[in-house]
Amino acid sequence: MSGEDAITEAVPTVNYHSLPLEEVFNTLKVDSKKGLSTDDVKARFQEYGPNTIPRFKGAFWKVYIAPILNWLITIYIISSFALIAIAFLFPSVNNTMGGATVWLAVVAVNAIVAMIQQFRAQKKLEALEKLSAGEARVIRDGKEASISPLDIVPGDIIKLEQGDKIPADGRIISSSNLMANEASLTGESVPAMKSEDSHVAEDAVLTDRSNMVYFGTYIATGMATVATTATGGRTEIGKIQGTLEALNTGDIPLRGKVNRLAKYLGIAAIILMTVSVIWQVFVYPLLNGDLPNFDLQLLSERIGAGIKSAMTIMPINIPLLTTIVLLTGVLAMARKGVIIRDLSAVESLGRVSVICSDKTGTMTKNEMTVKYCWDTKNLYSIRGDGYEPTGGIYLLKGATDSNVAESEEELVDDVFSWKGLFRMVTCGGIANDSEIIKEEIPDQGTIWRPLGDPTDAALLTMFRKSGIDEEAVRKRYSVVEEFPFESEIKRMSKICQDGDKFVAFVKGATEVLMPLCEYVNGKDTPSKITPGLMERVSTLTNDFASKGYRVISLAYKQMDSVPTGDSARQKTENNLIYLGFACIVDPPRQGVKEAVAACHSAGINVIMITGDAAATAKTIATDLGVYSENSLVAEGHQVNDISDEDFARTNVFARVNPDHKQVIVERYQDQNKVVAMTGDGVNDALALAMSDAGIAMGITGTDVAKEAADIVITDDSFASIVSGVHQGRGLFNKIRMMVYFYVAINLFESIIFFGALFILPGILLFTEFQSLYLVVTTHSFPGLALVFARTSPKAM
C-alpha cells in the first residue's frame, strides 16, 4: 500500500496512553532496547509514507483557473472564439482576428499574473518552513542514528532532550525531569509535566495524557526516550488539519460583485448585439424598401461587427487591472512582512471591522523579561527587553512602590559590591533550568532563543545583564543536588557545593516561599523576618502583580551537608533566608499602542485574546489602549452566555482556549462584522479558517496554522497586521475607483458605437487599428495611473 493511500485509509484507533508499556511494545512490534530493524523501517515507510502532514492543496483548476473565470472573462473568451471562427470560415477585410487576439492576450496576462503571485506566496511560506528543519535521533538495529524527521515511522524509538522539536506522537518509555511545551497543540502556555510512570485513563483528554508527547510540540526541560505511536496524518496535529478540508470558505464579496456586474453587462451586450444584427440585416433594409440580404459573408460581417460593438460595454480591463492592483499591493505588503497566500484575502483584510488578536507574541514580544527587582532594601530597574544579555541594572533612588516613573536611576556598575543584590541575582541564575542560545536567522538577523521555561530564561538573562562573571560563579557553586519545579508546590531548588559547605538556592511563588523563610537578606549577616517586612513584601508583590507582572521570589540557605532520604526536600526548603523578588513581564511590541489607536480612528474594533487571568489581561490591555472606561472583560467560559450588548462592549477575553476563539468569531460574524483572527497553534486552525481573514504568525506559527490562514505575518507583530489592513483598504478604494471609471467610459463608448450602427449601418466607425489605439490609450494609461497611485495615509 502506498503512503498516500495509507494516510487516508481508516485504521483502528489504539489508545496508547492507557496501555501498559509492554503492551505498547507488542502492539507496535518493536524491541524497546534495539529499536526497529532496517527491514522493518522499509516496510513501514512503504505502508505509512513520509512523516509529514499532508497539505490540502487545491487542484490546479481551483487554485489558478477558477478565480479568473468570472462572467466577464468567460464572455470575452466565448466572444473571442466566435470572432476567430467567423474570421476563419468567412475571411474578409472586416472579419479579422485582431480584436479577438487582443482580448485573449488580456485574459492570458491576467491568468499569468495571478499564477505568479500564488507561486511567490508559496515560495515565501516554504522559506519560513525551512527555518524549523532539523534532525531526529533514533535507535535502529541497536544503534543510535540521526535521521530526517520525514523518515520516522511508527515503532521508531526516539531520543529527545531539552529544546528538541518532537517529530512524531509517542509514548514515553523513560524520562528525567521532563516537561513539554504543548502550547501549539493545546493552547496551554505553561509547560506540561511528563512521565513514563503516569497512569492515564482511556478517556483522558489530550491535556491529561501525561505519558505521551506530540508532534510539533517542544521539550521544555529534561530528556526522554519515546516509542513512536503515530506519524504524518495520523498524529493529533494531522487529525486537526484533516478537519480543515471540510470547511468551505465560500466566494469573496469583491469577486461576487464583479461577477454580478459582468452578468448584467453581459446580458445587456447580448441584447444589444442581437438588436444590432436584426437592425442591420432585417429592419434597415426593409425601411429603405429592400429585401433582407441573407448572404452568409455579409451576415458573418454583421454578426462580427455586432459582437465587437457589444463588447465595448464590457470593461475587459477590470479583471486585469484588479489583479495588478492586488499584486502590487501584495508585493508591497510582503516587503512589510505581510504574506498574502490568496489574492482574495486582500479584500477581506481591507474590509475588516474587528481584529481579534492574541496577546502573547503578537501584541507583546513573547519574551519574558525582568523589568524590576527588589533585594529587601532597594528597588532596581533592569534595562533591555528579551533574552539578549545587554542593558544593565539601575538603582531606583527613593522608589518605595511600583510607581517608579519619576524615580532617578543610577547604574549599578559593580553588582558584587552590592551584597544583597548580588545574592539575589546569583540565586536567579543558579536556581534555573533554562539556557539561551544565539542564532543567526536569514532576513531576521541575530535572535536569542530560550530553551526551557521562559520565566527561568528571564531570570538567567537578568543574571547575565548584571555583569557578574558567570564562569567564576558557576565554578564556585557546582550543583550537587536539585529538586525540580512542581506545579503543586510552586517552587524549585538546587543545592550547590561552596568550598566545604553547601548552599541551597530556591525560587518560587511569593505566597509559597515566604512562609518557608525565617530570615531576611542583610548586608553582612541575615536578620530575623519581622511582621513589618512580611507586610512590606505582600504589599509590594501585590502592587506589581496588579500591574500585570509575574512576581518570583528568591531565597537561599547555607548547610553543612546535603540532606538525604524522603524528607530531603522538606529539610532543604525550610528555614530559608529571603533574598527578594523579581518582576517579570512580556513587554509590548514596539508600535502596538500606536497601531491600536490607528485602528480605533478607522472604526476598527481591536479585541485582545489571552490565556492570562482577567486582572492581568485588563492591565496589559489598558496599557496598550485596547481597554477603555466603557469596555468589559470576559473570561472564555462566558463567551456563549453574555448578552449581545455586553459582547459588543467586550474588548478583552481572558482564560481563552481555542474552542472559545471559534465562538468569538461566530458571534461577531452573526453581527455582520468582518473578522480578522490571529493564531499560531494547531489548536487555532479552525478559528483561522472560519474567520474572514485568518492571520497566522510566521515565526511561532505551526505549519497547520499557516495552511489554515489567508495571511502570514513574518515578524508576528500586531503593527504589521494594521499595516496590512491599511494597505488592503487602499487597494479596495483603488479597485472601486477603477470599476467606476471603466463602467462609465464603456457605457458611453457603447452608446457611440451602437448609435453609429443604427444610424450608419453600412459605415465602419473605426478601423481595426483605430480601435486598438483607443483601447491602448483611453483604456490603459488612466487605469495604470490608478493602479500605481500611492495608498493614501487617510485610507484607514
ABEGO torsion letter per residue (X at the ends): XBAAAAAABBBBBBBAAABBAAAAAAAAGBBAAAEBBAAAAAAAAAAAEBBBBBBBBBBAAAAAAAAABBAAAAAAAAAAAAAAAAAAABBBAABBAAAAAAAAAAAAAAAAAAAAAAAAAAAAAAAAAAAABBBBBBBBGGBBBBBBAAABBBGBBBBBBBGBBBABBBBBABBBGBBBBAAAAAGBABBBBBBAABBBBAABBAAABAABBBBGBBBABEBBBBBBABBEAABAAAAAAAAAAABBAEBBAAAAAAAAAAAAAAAAAAAAAAAAAAAAAAAAAAAAGBBBBABAAAAAAAAAAAAAAAAAABBAAAAAAAAAAAAAAAAAAAAAGBBBABAAAAAAAAABABBBBBABGAABAGBBBBABBBAGABBBBBBEBEABBBGEBBBBBGBABABAAABBBBBBABAAABAAAAAAAAAAAABBABBBBBBBBBGAEBBBBBBEBAAAAAAAAAAAAAGBBAAAAAAABBBABBBBBBAAAGBBBBBBBBEABBBBBBBEBAAAAAAABABBBBAABBBBBBAAAAAAAAAAAAAAAAAGBBBBBBBBBBBABBBBEAAAAAAABBGBBBAEBBBBBBBBBBGAAAAAAAAAAAGBBBBBBBABBAAAAAAAAAAAGABBAABBBBBAAAAAABBAAAAAABABBBGBBAAAAAAAAAAAAAAGBBBBBBBABAAAAAAAAABABBBBBAAABBAAAAAABABBBAAGBAAAAAAAAAAAAAAAAAAAAAAAAAAAAAAAAAAAAAAAAAABAABBABBAAAAAAAAAAAAAAAAAAAAABBBBAAAX
